[in-house]
């Protein structure tokens, strides 16, 4: 299908598929050094990858599993289950992930509101739940008999009492509506050409994200792709340069791409071959230090901000 001229959605050609297939990695053997796992996209089941990773090798787990909804992923159907059944599925891999995590590691698990009914108790049984982030998903259809679903959750947990959290790395540059001065000087804000702005600490309510769409170069045909800006905020908060981030449900590769841009190592697994190849294509086009939409000069921007 021919796309509109301004449509920047990344897609695969037959030539891409033939070339990129050689770069899909087989899982290293049990005797392989930890470095053999790094910066690789594995066409493999994510939960099984977690069971095979070297013990204590991961600093941050970013898990965006299929939500408890009936949805097609490149022809594969994930069916909605009762709350208890979805929780039982989470129990088959979330607790086992603890083995590959370092004692000071963190983890984030994405969910919609219905899936959160299962995610929260499973996390609480095996980890230390620290917070629930809710972010505004501005896309979505209206509902006639219920409130429109316009938000999603990200559950934040840690393995133990000690963990990395870099609050200074995830501040947001916000416009000051009523700038206050002391002796004629700005108090806790700066005067710029576009107006008055202040750096504020990140909260657990995010209303500045844009779900990737057709005119954004990061967009792909993956049905549940997360914004690079969202993943960057999680990685900057909970890792340091050179740390290892594992994404067992890699999708079209957002976590891997953001890790490459921000100087972190990644380990990614994706069961759908088409999405794994998309991840490789995105990685080939990314470079350390490349821009992330909505993040500039060490601070996040509000949606549509200068």
N, C-alpha and C positions, 0 to 999 in steps of 0.2 A: 504494500500500500504506500503510495506517494504521500509524503508529509508536506504540510504547509511550509513556505519559505522560512518563517521565523521559528518553526518547531525545532528545538535543539535536543530533543530526546535521543539519548544514546541507544543505538540498537546494533545488532550483530548481522553481518553479511555472511554468506556461505564461506567466503575466503577467510573471514575472521575465525569462524568455527574451526576450519581446517588448521589454521596457524596456531590458534590459542590452545587447542586440545593437547598439544605436546607439552604445555606448561602446567597442566593439571597434575598435581603431585600425588603419588601413592603414599600411604602412611608409612613413616619410618618404622623400622623394626624395634623390638623391645630393647635391643642393645645400643640403639642410636644415641648419640649425644643430644642434649637438649637443643643445641643450635640447629639441629636438622629439622626441627619443627617450625622454626621462626620464619616469618614473612612468606608463608606458603598458603595457597588456597587449595584445600582438599575437597574433591568431589566425594563426599562421604557423609554418613549419618552423624549429626552433631553430638547427640548423647553418647554414641559409641566412641567418638573422638575424645570426649571428656574422660572416659574410662581408660583410654590408652595413653594419655599424656603423661610425661614424667611427673612423679610426685613433687609437689611444691615448686612448680615451674611458672605459675601464672600470677601476675600482680593484680589483674582486673578481669573479671568475667562480665561481658556485656551480652545478655541473652534477650533476643527479640523472637521468642518462639511463636508458632502459629497461635493466634488468639482463640479463645473458646467460641469460635464462630464457624459456620459452614462457608468455606471459601476455597476457590480453585487457585492453585499455584502451578501455572504452566501445564494445566491438565490434571494435576494431582489434587484430589479433593481432601481437605481436612474438615471433618464433620464436628458440629457442635455437640457437646456432651453434657450430661448433668454435672452440677458443680462438683459432686464427690468424685465422679469419674475423671474429670479434668485434673483434679487434685491428685488422683492416683497416678495419672500419666506424669505429672510433674515430679512425683515421688520416685519415678524410675530413673531420673537423671539429676535433679537438683542436689540431693544429698551426696551423690557420688562425686559431684564436681568438687566437693571439699578436698578430695585427695590431691587434685592437681593445683589447688590454690595455696599460695604462701600463707603463713600464719597471720600476716598483716594485710592480706588481700581484701579487696572489696568486690561487690557484685551488684549489678543493676539488672532487673528483670522488667521488661516492658509488658504492658497488659492494657486491655480495655476495662471498663468498670465491672463487667460480668466476670471476666477472668480473674479480676482482683479478689473476688470472693474465694477463689482457690489458691491464688499465689500467696497471699498474706499468711495464711496459717501454715502452709508448707515451709515458707521461708522462716517463720518464727520457730518452727520445730528444730531447725538445723543450723540457723545462723542468728546473728544479732541484727534485727531490723532497726534501721536508723531513721528512716523517713519514707514518705510517699510523695513523689513529685507528680503534680498534675499539670499537663500542658494542653493548651488550646489547639485543637485540630480544626482549623477554620473551614476545611472542606466537610461535606456531608449533606445528606438529604434531609428535608423536613420530615417530621413524623406527625401523623394525624391523631394518634391515640396515646402519645407519650412525648416526653421531652426529647428534642433532637440531640443525638449523641455528638457532642462537639469537643470532647476532651478524651485524653488517654492518661494512663498512669505509668510511672517508672518507680519501681520499688528499689530502695537503696538499703543494702545490708552489708555486714562485714563478717569475716571469719571470727575475729576476736576483738579484744578491747582496744588494740592499737591498730591504726590504719592511717593511710595518707588522705588528707583533705586540704587542698590548696585554695583557700577562699580568695586570696588575692588574685588568683589566675582566672577567676570566672566572674569578675565584676561586670556590670552592665552600665554603659554610658546612657544616662537618661536626661531628657530635657527637664529643666527646672522651671516650673510654672510661676512660682513667686520667689525669685532669687533674693536672698537676705544678705545684707552687708553689715560689716562692723567697721566703724571708722572709714566708711567709704569703700572698703575692700570686700570682694566676694568671700563669703563664709562657706567653706566646704563645696565650692563649685568653681568652674572656670568659665571665663567669657570668651566665646569663640565667634567667628564670623557668622555662623548659623544661629547663634543665640547662647543661652546659658545652659551648661550641662554639668552633671555630677556623676561620679562613679559610685554605684550602689552595689551592695552585696547581693549575691544570688539567693533567691528565696525558693520555696518548693512549689511556687505557682508561676508557670511560664506562659506568657501571652505574646511572645515575640517570634515564634517559629512559623515558617512557611513550609507547608508540605510541598515537596518538589512537584512542579508542573511543567507543561510542555515547552515553555520558553526558557527554562533554567538548564544550563549545561550539565548539571548533576543528575537530571531526571532520566529514568529508565522506564521500561514497561513493567517493572516489578509492582505488584498490586499493593504492597504495604511498605514501600520504601520510606525510610526515616531521613530527615534532613541532616546534612553534614553538620550544620550548626548545632543541632541537638547532641549528636555524638561527640563533637568537639568539646562541648561543655562538660560532659561526663568524664571524658578522658583527661582534660586539663585539671579537673577537680581532684581526681582520684589516682593519678599516676604522675611519675616524673619522667623526664626524657630517658629513653633507653629501656623503660619498663615493658613488660609483656602483657598484651591485651588479647584475650581469647574471645572469639565470637562463634559459638557453635551453630548459629542459624544465620549465616553470613548474608544470604539473599544476594543482592546485586553488588555487594562489596563496600557499602558505606563505611563500616568500621575500619576495614583494611585501608581504604583511601585516606581517611582522616588520620590514622596512625602514621602513614607514610608522610603526610604533610606536616605532622607535628613531632616527628622524630621518635615515635614509639615502635616497638616490634608488634607484630600481630600473628595470630594463628586463627585461621578461618576454615570452617567446614560448611558445605552447602550440598544438600541432597539432589537438587535439581541442576542438571548439567548446564542448561541454558543460562541460569543465573550465575553459576560458577564461572562460566566463560565471560559473562558480562562484567563480573568482578575483575577478572584478569584484564579485560580491555580498559576498564576505568583505571586500574593500577598502572597500566602502561602509559596512560596519558597524564598521570599525576607525578609530582616531584616534591621533594622536601621543601617546605616553605611556601608552596603554592597557596593562593588565597582560599579562604573559606567564606562563603556568603554569610554576611551578618557578623563577622568577626574581623576586627582590624585594629592595629596598633595596641595589641594586648588587651582589648576589651570587646565585649559583645555589644551590638547595636540593637535598639528597639526596631520592631518591624517597620520597614519603609523609612528608617531614619537616615540622615546624611552621614 
